């Protein structure tokens, strides 16, 4: 057997240890033009997006193994034109595609997690997703797609069109500049935007939405299986209203020219000059249509 000198052996061991440590970290940076899309997806872990100082995007991944979690994490990058997708994969069958992770079948065991921190240039669209973990986006100036299977989602001021969803957790969108679509399987939804339309749904939780303006032809739908729905609408708002609650009251600061049968749990009619449809439903909770600066009905 060939003998390896001690000093050489020590160097090999040290190099191997360093390489193993580096596998738990990922660091990518590159220039992305306005209009390009940067997607990050992790099978499990938190995603935090902030504004970059210039046109260079940076994505850093950090692997965590809480409470003895097992398994390796693979980081993969996929390019499609000017768009970039980076995935953190925790199962052997998972693959990274331009749209995110495909075929990530978690067996329910305790697995390693991979967190992403992202520096996003102005004008770049961001897609941020996690199988289980919180997703937070701040400083975005283009469209945002943020989702998690289990965790909270937060999108701060500046984004244009926003799609935000969670299977279990709260969704908060503050200071958007365009249309918003928000959903939670179990949790509260809070949205504010300069311009609708907005659509929001929760399986179990209150919904509160504030819009400074709404296109006259914009159709909107709000639903909760168990929770109140409060909409703060502009003074000149107009729509065809259909609101219903299984158990609760309906209050409107706006005059509604009613049509059809009216009950304490159902209200249909025209607000203002009419326009798009506004459908609101809750299985258990009150419905409030509020003018800016008005007081929510109790």
C-alpha positions as CSV (number, residue, x, y, z in Angstrom):
1,X,0.0,0.0,0.0
2,X,1.3,3.4,-0.9
3,X,2.1,5.5,2.1
4,X,1.0,9.2,2.2
5,X,3.2,11.6,4.0
6,X,1.7,12.9,7.2
7,X,1.7,16.6,6.1
8,X,0.1,15.7,2.8
9,X,-2.5,13.6,4.6
10,X,-3.3,16.5,7.0
11,X,-3.7,18.8,4.0
12,X,-6.2,16.4,2.3
13,X,-8.2,16.0,5.5
14,X,-8.3,19.8,6.0
15,X,-9.4,20.3,2.4
16,X,-12.1,17.7,2.7
17,X,-13.4,19.3,5.9
18,X,-13.5,22.8,4.2
19,X,-15.4,21.4,1.2
20,X,-18.0,19.7,3.4
21,X,-18.5,23.0,5.3
22,X,-18.9,24.9,2.1
23,X,-21.8,22.6,1.0
24,X,-23.9,24.1,3.7
25,X,-23.6,27.5,2.1
26,X,-24.4,28.9,-1.3
27,X,-23.6,32.3,-2.8
28,X,-24.5,33.6,-6.3
29,X,-24.4,37.1,-7.8
30,X,-25.1,38.4,-11.2
31,X,-26.4,41.4,-13.1
32,X,-30.1,41.3,-14.0
33,X,-31.9,43.9,-16.2
34,X,-35.2,45.5,-15.3
35,X,-38.0,43.2,-16.4
36,X,-36.0,40.0,-15.7
37,X,-37.3,37.5,-13.2
38,X,-35.4,36.1,-10.2
39,X,-36.9,33.0,-8.5
40,X,-35.8,31.4,-5.4
41,X,-37.4,28.2,-4.0
42,X,-36.6,26.1,-0.9
43,X,-38.2,22.9,0.1
44,X,-38.1,24.1,3.7
45,X,-36.7,27.3,5.2
46,X,-37.2,31.0,5.4
47,X,-36.8,33.5,2.4
48,X,-35.9,37.1,3.1
49,X,-35.7,39.6,0.1
50,X,-34.4,43.1,0.4
51,X,-33.4,45.8,-2.1
52,X,-30.0,45.7,-3.7
53,X,-27.9,48.8,-4.0
54,X,-27.3,48.5,-7.7
55,X,-28.1,46.2,-10.6
56,X,-26.4,43.2,-9.2
57,X,-28.6,40.6,-7.6
58,X,-27.2,38.4,-4.9
59,X,-28.6,35.1,-3.5
60,X,-27.2,33.4,-0.4
61,X,-28.3,30.1,0.9
62,X,-27.6,28.8,4.4
63,X,-28.4,25.2,5.5
64,X,-29.7,24.5,9.0
65,X,-30.2,21.2,10.8
66,X,-32.4,22.0,13.8
67,X,-32.9,19.4,16.4
68,X,-30.8,16.8,14.7
69,X,-32.4,17.1,11.3
70,X,-30.8,14.9,8.7
71,X,-30.1,14.9,5.0
72,X,-28.1,16.9,2.5
73,X,-29.2,20.0,0.6
74,X,-28.5,20.5,-3.1
75,X,-28.5,24.0,-4.6
76,X,-29.3,24.2,-8.3
77,X,-29.5,27.1,-10.7
78,X,-31.5,27.2,-13.9
79,X,-31.3,30.0,-16.5
80,X,-34.0,30.7,-19.1
81,X,-33.2,33.7,-21.2
82,X,-32.5,36.6,-18.9
83,X,-34.4,34.9,-16.0
84,X,-32.7,33.0,-13.2
85,X,-34.1,30.3,-10.8
86,X,-32.2,29.0,-7.8
87,X,-33.5,26.1,-5.8
88,X,-32.6,24.4,-2.5
89,X,-33.5,20.8,-2.8
90,X,-33.8,18.4,0.2
91,X,-35.0,15.2,-1.5
92,X,-33.3,13.1,-4.2
93,X,-36.4,13.1,-6.5
94,X,-36.7,16.9,-6.5
95,X,-35.6,18.9,-9.5
96,X,-35.2,22.6,-10.2
97,X,-37.2,24.1,-13.1
98,X,-37.7,27.6,-14.4
99,X,-40.9,27.7,-12.4
100,X,-39.4,26.4,-9.1
101,X,-39.2,23.0,-7.5
102,X,-40.8,19.9,-9.0
103,X,-41.5,16.5,-7.4
104,X,-40.4,17.4,-3.8
105,X,-41.9,14.5,-1.9
106,X,-41.1,15.0,1.8
107,X,-41.5,11.8,3.8
108,X,-42.3,13.7,6.9
109,X,-39.0,13.1,8.7
110,X,-36.9,15.8,10.1
111,X,-34.8,17.1,7.3
112,X,-32.3,19.9,6.9
113,X,-33.6,23.3,6.0
114,X,-32.2,25.9,3.7
115,X,-32.8,29.7,4.2
116,X,-32.4,32.2,1.4
117,X,-31.4,35.9,1.7
118,X,-31.8,37.8,-1.5
119,X,-30.7,41.3,-2.7
120,X,-33.0,42.3,-5.5
121,X,-32.3,45.1,-8.0
122,X,-34.9,47.6,-8.9
123,X,-37.3,46.6,-11.7
124,X,-36.6,42.9,-11.3
125,X,-39.6,40.6,-10.8
126,X,-39.2,38.3,-7.7
127,X,-40.7,34.9,-7.1
128,X,-40.0,33.6,-3.6
129,X,-41.4,30.3,-2.3
130,X,-40.9,27.8,0.5
131,X,-42.4,24.4,1.3
132,X,-42.5,25.4,5.0
133,X,-41.1,28.6,6.3
134,X,-41.8,32.4,6.4
135,X,-41.4,34.5,3.2
136,X,-40.7,38.3,3.5
137,X,-40.2,40.7,0.6
138,X,-39.2,44.4,1.0
139,X,-37.8,46.9,-1.4
140,X,-39.4,45.3,-4.5
141,X,-40.4,47.7,-7.3
142,X,-41.8,45.2,-9.8
143,X,-44.2,42.3,-9.5
144,X,-44.0,39.9,-6.5
145,X,-44.9,36.2,-6.3
146,X,-44.5,35.0,-2.7
147,X,-45.8,31.7,-1.3
148,X,-45.3,29.1,1.4
149,X,-47.0,25.9,2.3
150,X,-46.8,26.6,6.0
151,X,-45.7,30.0,7.4
152,X,-46.3,33.7,7.2
153,X,-46.0,35.8,4.0
154,X,-45.2,39.6,4.1
155,X,-44.7,41.9,1.2
156,X,-43.8,45.5,2.1
157,X,-44.3,48.8,0.2
158,X,-43.2,49.4,-3.4
159,X,-44.3,46.3,-5.3
160,X,-46.6,46.5,-8.3
161,X,-48.8,43.4,-8.9
162,X,-48.6,41.0,-5.9
163,X,-49.6,37.3,-5.5
164,X,-49.2,36.1,-2.0
165,X,-50.3,32.8,-0.5
166,X,-49.8,30.4,2.4
167,X,-51.4,27.1,3.3
168,X,-51.3,28.0,7.0
169,X,-50.3,31.5,8.3
170,X,-51.0,35.2,7.9
171,X,-50.6,37.2,4.7
172,X,-49.7,40.9,4.9
173,X,-49.3,43.1,1.8
174,X,-48.6,46.7,2.6
175,X,-48.3,49.6,0.2
176,X,-48.7,47.7,-3.1
177,X,-49.1,49.8,-6.3
178,X,-51.4,47.5,-8.3
179,X,-53.6,44.5,-8.2
180,X,-53.3,42.0,-5.4
181,X,-54.3,38.3,-5.0
182,X,-53.9,37.0,-1.5
183,X,-54.9,33.7,0.1
184,X,-54.5,31.7,3.2
185,X,-55.8,28.2,4.1
186,X,-55.8,29.2,7.7
187,X,-54.9,32.7,8.8
188,X,-55.6,36.4,8.7
189,X,-55.1,38.5,5.5
190,X,-54.2,42.3,5.5
191,X,-53.8,44.1,2.3
192,X,-53.3,47.8,1.3
193,X,-52.8,48.9,-2.2
194,X,-52.9,52.2,-4.2
195,X,-54.9,50.5,-7.0
196,X,-57.0,47.4,-7.1
197,X,-58.6,45.1,-8.1
198,X,-58.0,42.8,-5.1
199,X,-59.0,39.2,-4.5
200,X,-58.6,37.6,-1.1
201,X,-59.7,34.3,0.5
202,X,-59.1,32.6,3.8
203,X,-60.3,29.2,5.0
204,X,-60.2,30.5,8.6
205,X,-59.4,34.1,9.4
206,X,-60.4,37.7,9.1
207,X,-59.8,39.7,5.9
208,X,-59.1,43.4,5.8
209,X,-58.3,45.2,2.5
210,X,-57.8,48.9,1.8
211,X,-57.7,50.3,-1.8
212,X,-57.1,53.9,-2.7
213,X,-58.6,53.4,-6.2
214,X,-60.3,50.6,-8.1
215,X,-60.8,50.3,-11.9
216,X,-64.5,50.6,-12.8
217,X,-64.4,47.3,-14.6
218,X,-62.4,45.5,-12.0
219,X,-64.1,42.3,-10.6
220,X,-63.3,41.4,-7.0
221,X,-64.1,38.5,-4.7
222,X,-63.5,38.1,-1.0
223,X,-64.3,35.0,1.0
224,X,-63.6,33.5,4.4
225,X,-64.9,30.2,5.9
226,X,-64.8,31.7,9.4
227,X,-63.9,35.4,9.8
228,X,-65.0,38.9,9.2
229,X,-64.4,40.8,5.9
230,X,-63.7,44.5,6.0
231,X,-63.1,46.6,2.8
232,X,-61.9,50.2,2.9
233,X,-63.0,51.6,-0.5
234,X,-62.5,55.0,-2.3
235,X,-65.2,57.6,-2.1
236,X,-66.1,57.3,-5.8
237,X,-66.4,53.5,-5.6
238,X,-69.0,51.8,-7.8
239,X,-69.8,48.1,-8.2
240,X,-72.5,45.4,-8.4
241,X,-72.6,44.0,-4.9
242,X,-73.4,40.5,-3.8
243,X,-72.6,40.0,-0.1
244,X,-73.6,37.1,2.2
245,X,-72.8,35.8,5.6
246,X,-73.9,32.6,7.3
247,X,-73.8,34.1,10.7
248,X,-73.1,37.8,11.2
249,X,-74.2,41.3,10.0
250,X,-73.6,43.4,6.9
251,X,-72.8,47.1,7.1
252,X,-72.1,49.6,4.3
253,X,-71.0,53.2,4.5
254,X,-72.0,53.4,0.8
255,X,-75.6,53.6,-0.4
256,X,-76.7,50.4,-2.0
257,X,-79.6,50.4,-4.4
258,X,-80.9,47.0,-3.5
259,X,-82.3,44.3,-5.8
260,X,-83.9,41.0,-5.1
261,X,-84.7,39.7,-1.7
262,X,-82.8,41.3,1.2
263,X,-82.2,39.7,4.6
264,X,-79.9,40.5,7.5
265,X,-77.4,37.9,6.0
266,X,-77.7,38.8,2.3
267,X,-77.3,42.1,0.4
268,X,-77.4,42.6,-3.3
269,X,-77.5,45.8,-5.3
270,X,-75.6,48.6,-7.0
271,X,-73.1,50.9,-5.3
272,X,-72.5,54.3,-7.0
273,X,-72.5,54.1,-10.8
274,X,-72.1,50.3,-10.8
275,X,-69.2,48.7,-12.7
276,X,-67.5,45.4,-11.9
277,X,-68.8,42.8,-9.6
278,X,-68.0,42.7,-5.9
279,X,-68.7,39.3,-4.3
280,X,-68.2,38.9,-0.5
281,X,-69.0,35.8,1.5
282,X,-68.2,34.5,4.9
283,X,-69.5,31.4,6.8
284,X,-69.2,33.1,10.1
285,X,-68.5,36.8,10.5
286,X,-69.5,40.4,9.8
287,X,-69.1,42.2,6.4
288,X,-68.2,45.9,6.4
289,X,-67.8,48.3,3.5
290,X,-66.1,51.3,4.8
291,X,-65.3,54.8,3.4
292,X,-61.7,56.1,3.9
293,X,-61.3,57.3,7.4
294,X,-64.5,55.6,8.5
295,X,-64.8,53.5,11.7
296,X,-65.2,49.8,11.4
297,X,-68.5,48.5,12.5
298,X,-68.5,46.4,15.6
